[in-house]
């Protein structure tokens, strides 16, 4: 449960506490996170796509696999809705939640194109395009070191209308069908139909891309 500027202690927290009393156990853990006044809470909230100005929110994160899949409560925060939400997650019927940033403005051809969850499939599935995508954390030292090479690569292919050099900020976006654990990760989608990603397996750096 995330506390934001629009939330003060009241019925929502009582509902959360009630659901915990009935369903909380060693397998399913409940937690409060303050994304307004707590630095750690703010950082964790960002990973769930929640800011201090959002409405109060409840998320489930699955720790049963290495990809940390997210699930979002879309109904009013009541004890009954929380229990139904948890039970749907346990049964496997809950719909996975994918974070997305807003689609950015178009960039010049000589620049790296920023993709988000909302437009990722549209771009990479275009049969006329070869798309090379970097998945990165903006604060990652490895991603920062790779940035000059990635920008240079985009400039090199500035006149190639069928080549897109792109990147996805995984701090803000979850891409459906793409589950990764190492960053930066580079995926290449060659032009044509029935596209499948080819992973760049070498250690990404300025010299060998």
N, C-alpha and C positions, 0 to 999 in steps of 0.2 A: 504494500500500500504506500503510495507516494503522497506526501504532503506538499501542497503548492500554495501560492499566495491566495488562491481562491478557496482554500480549505482551512477551517478551524475545527477543533475537536467538537464532535457532535454525533449525529445519527450515523454517519458513514463509518466512523471509527468504532462505534458500538456494534454495528453490523459486522465489521471485520473481526472484532473480538469474539462475537458470538459464533461466527463461522469457525474461528480457531478453536474454541472450546469443543465444538462438535466434530471437527475434521482434522485438526492439527495432530501430527504425530512425528515419529522419527523419519518417516519417508517423505512427508510433505511439511515443509517448514514455512512459517509465516514471518514476515518482517515489515517494519515501518521504515521508510526512508524519507528524510527531509531534504528536498531539493532546493529549498529557499535559503536556509541559514547554515547548512552543513556542507563543507567542501567535498567530502567523500560522497555524501548523498547526491549532491549536484552532479558529480562525475558519473555515478552509477545511473542516475536518472537519464543522463544524456545517452547512455548505451541503450536505454529502453525507449528513446524518442520522447522524453518528457522534460519540459522546461518548467521554471518557477511560475510562469504565467498561465500554465495549463490548468484545466480542471483537475480535481483529485482523480487519481487513476490507480487501477489495479492491474498488474501484469503477472504472468507465470513465466518463469524461465526453466526450461528442462535441462537438468544436469545429468540425464541418463545417456546423453551422447555428447560428443566432443564439439558440437556445433552451437550449443547454447540457443536452441530454438525458443522463440518468444510467442506468447499467447496473450491476447488483450481482452479484458472485460468490456463489452460494448453496451451493457445495460446499466441501469441505476445500481448504485452500491447498496444492496440490501443483503441480509444474511441468506435469504433464499436464493437470490441470484448468484451470490458468491459460491454457495454449495453446488448449485447447478453447473456453474463454470468449472469448478474443481472436478466434479464428477465427469463432465464431458472431456476434460483433459485426461483423466485417468482411463477413460474408456477408449481414448484415441479418436474421438469425434470432434474435438475442438479444432477450430480453424487457426492455422498458424498466422501470426502477425508479422508483416514485413514493414520495417521502417522505410521511409523515403523522404528525401529532401525535395524541394520544389524543382521543377525543370528549369535550369539556368538559361540565360539568353544565349543565342548562338555565338560562337567564338570564330575569329578569323581562321581560315584554313591552315595557316601556319602555326596555329596554337593547338595545345592539347584540348580535346573536347571532354568536358565534365559530363559524365552520365550519372543518372539517379535511377532508383527502382522504377519510376514511372515511365521512363523512356528507354531503358536498357534493352529490352527484347526487341523493340521497334528498330533500334539501330543495328544491333548485332545480327538480326535475322534478315536484314536487307540483302537479297542475293547478289546485288551489284557491288557490295562493299567488302573489302578486307579490313577487319577491325582488330586492332591490338589494344588490349585493355590492361591497365594496371590497377589492382586493388590495393589500397593503401590506407594507413592511419596517418593523419597530418602531423601528429606529434612523434611518430616513429623515426628514430635516427636512420634506420635503413631506408625508409621511404624518402626522407629528406635528402639523403646522399644520392638517391636515384633520380631526383627531380631534374637536375641539369641534363642528364642523358635523355630523359623522357621528353623534355622540351626541345632538345636538339633533334631528336628523332622526328618529332612533329614538323619541325622546320624543314628537315631534309625531304619529307614527303609532301611539302606544301603545294606542289603542282600536280600531285597524283589525286585525281578526283575520286578514284575508287579505293583510297586508303584513308582510314580514320585511326588516329592515335588518340586513345581515350584513357580516362581514369575514373575510378569509383571510390569515393570516400566511405569506407566501411564504418566510420564513426556515426554516419547518418543514414546509411542505406543497407538494407538486407535484400539481396537479389534472389528471387525465387529460382530454384534449380541450381544455384551456385552456392555450395557450402565449402568454406575454406577455413583453414586453421593457421596458415602461415602467411605473413605479410612482410613486404609486398609480394603479391602473386601476379604473374603475367599470363594472360590467356589470349590466344590468337584464334580468330574466327575467319577462315578463308572464304572468299566469295563463292557463291553457288547456293543451291538449295540443300535442304536437310543439313543445316550447319551443325557441326560439333566442335567444341572448343579443343584446341591443342595447347597443352600447358608448356610454358617455357621452363625447362627443368634446370638450366644452369643457374648459378648464383647471379642474380641480377646486379650489374654494376655498369659504370660508365663505359668500360672498355669492350664488353662482350655482347652488348645488345645489338 
